[in-house]
């Protein structure tokens, strides 16, 4: 019997496979496609996933050759620009431009290095579970696993087979998106062509996107009322949509790929049904804003260490339930601000222009600008006191760092300089002693990397950092209770 089977070899499934293998869990990924895809459905990562890649020692590898990697000087909130460069300090939002085919390739390579198995052309047909495990059947295969995770997208068969609801709404507009090889870059060489600007252009008939992420390749998007075509988008159909929206033809160039989608706004009503879990687009769909990969990939870091602890017999009661109680509120929170962004993109005419102008004026102030940047980054997330029914608690008056992603402190140890991200490479628990406390009695727990270090202005005497990078406990008092709360004592 397999320990964990992941359905879906997209970025979320592959990242989960990497995280599970780091935690010592036997992992198999099943993918319905016959081979890896080459469509750049996403063009980059933004948010705390970049910090997590740094924790895993992957950031340099993933950012090599990227047209942009670092703190974003600006970013759109819907169709309103956020000018982070005007903040006094660092931009709150991190970006890494990497197209999805390359992202998936690098994650596949990493998963293979760690020993995960990926099986292509394995389409799931049925799923059944009992007290012992889950039975998966498909075209030419039958597998049993202790746990299954659906990372199989918005139309998730895993979610449907598990009977998990997916409430929400479907947009009444269709987005046609294309990448075009266009050596003639005149669309972008002049401030205006046919009255169009780079970015989104609003017309009475819809919206047109013009942008570019690499030399010689244009990205063009067309939004208009309607439903997604039943067949693949053709160049003639794409050109006709452009003509309907702006009233003229554009020199698009040779198509590299074309696609069509209809945005949805949904969050699964639960993230777990027995031995079946959901992550990524199978658990949530956002209508705008580019947050899907950040939220989905961070789902995997949260789930993996908890599932591993349970499989290894080292999980306190209720630990697996905290995956949903921590991550589902993040999706609900993200859905709220991406819905707002979708409305800003959709509004046309004088009403839309007035709202965008007013918000642009408000967003020029540091406080709302910083707040929105933190929201897009995901750094406003703080895991807090959990619902009744879980045995995991953060305490009545936790330290301000508790429940937040650990700051990447510059540290000095007896072995030399380091930082928090470097301590997190093995994806294990870290007990970071920054004060005078004696922690020698905890060194015997081999799940815990105890580090004594110095740093300027330490935020707390001691930090107990979870494998996913979040602070489970911080402060000076209550460490023994925190240890027994989060880490079941090892058998003698």
RASULGI-V760163 format. One line per field, one symbol per residue. ss: DSSP state (h for helix, s for strand, l for the rest). phi: phi as a letter, one per 40 degrees, with the letter a starting at -180 (. if undefined). psi: psi as a letter, one per 20 degrees, with the letter a starting at -180 (. if undefined). A space follows every 10 residues. Layout:
# RASULGI-V760163
ss: ???
phi: ???
psi: ???
This chain:
# RASULGI-V760163
ss: lsssssslll hhhhhhhhhh hhllllssss llllllllll lllsssllhh hhhhhlllhh hhhlllllss slllssslls sslhhhllll lllssssllh hhhhhhhhhh hhhhllsssl lllssssssl lllsssssll ssssssssss llllllhhhh hhlllllsss llssssssss sllllhhhhl llsllsllss sssllsssss ssssllssss ssssslllll llllhhhhhh hhhhhhllll lllsssssss sllsssslll lssllssslh hhlsslllll lhhhhhhhhh hhhhhhhhhh hlllllllll hhhhhhhhhh hhhhhhhhhh hhhhhhllhh hhhhhhhhhh hhlllhhhhh hhhhhhhlll llllllllll llllllllll llllslllls sssllssssh hhhlllllss sssllllllh hhlllllsss sslsllllll lsssslllls ssssslllhh hhhhhhllll ll
phi: .ccbbbchbc dccccccccc cdcgbcbbbb bcccadcbcc cbbibahcdc ccdcdcgbcc cccdgccaai cccaacbgbb cbbcccccbc ccbbbbcacd dcdccccccc ccdcgcbbbc fbccbbaaba ccibbbbacg aabbacabbc bbgcbdcccc ccgccbcibb ccbbbbbabb cadcccdbcb dabfgcbcgc bcbcbiabbb aabacgbbbb bbbacibccc bdcbcccccc cdcccbgacb ccgcccabaa abcbbabdca babgcbbbag ccbabbcagg cccdccccdc cccccccccc ccgbbcdgcc ccccccccdc cccccccccc cccccccbgc cccccccccd cccccdcccc cccccccgcc cbcbcccdhc ccbchcbccd ccgbcccccc bbbcchcaad dcccdcgbcb bbcbbcccbd cbcccccbcc bcabacfdca cbbbbcdcgc ccaahbbgcd ccccccbcdc cc
psi: pqgpppooka ggggghgggg hhjkpppppp phqhrqrjpm hqjrqpaihh hghghjkigg ghipjqhpoa ppirqpncjp ppnhhiqhbq pippqoopqg ggghghhggg gghijqppor knppgqpqqa ihapppqaoj qpqpqhqppo lkahkohggg hikpqmqbqp qjqppppqpp onhokhhiiq hqokjqqqbp ppriibqppo rpiqpjpqpp qpprqaqpqh rqprgggghh gghhgiirqq nhappgqqrq qpqqoqpqiq ipndjpqqqb hhhqpqirik iggggghhgh hghghghghg hjkkpqpigh higghghghg ggghhghhgg hhghhhprah gggggggghh ghiiqgghgg ghghghhjii popbprrqiq ipqiqhmqqh ipirppqmqp qpriiaqarg hhhjgilapp ooojbjqpjh iihioiipop pprqqpmpir hppoprhjiq ohqqbhqjgg ghghghopqq q.
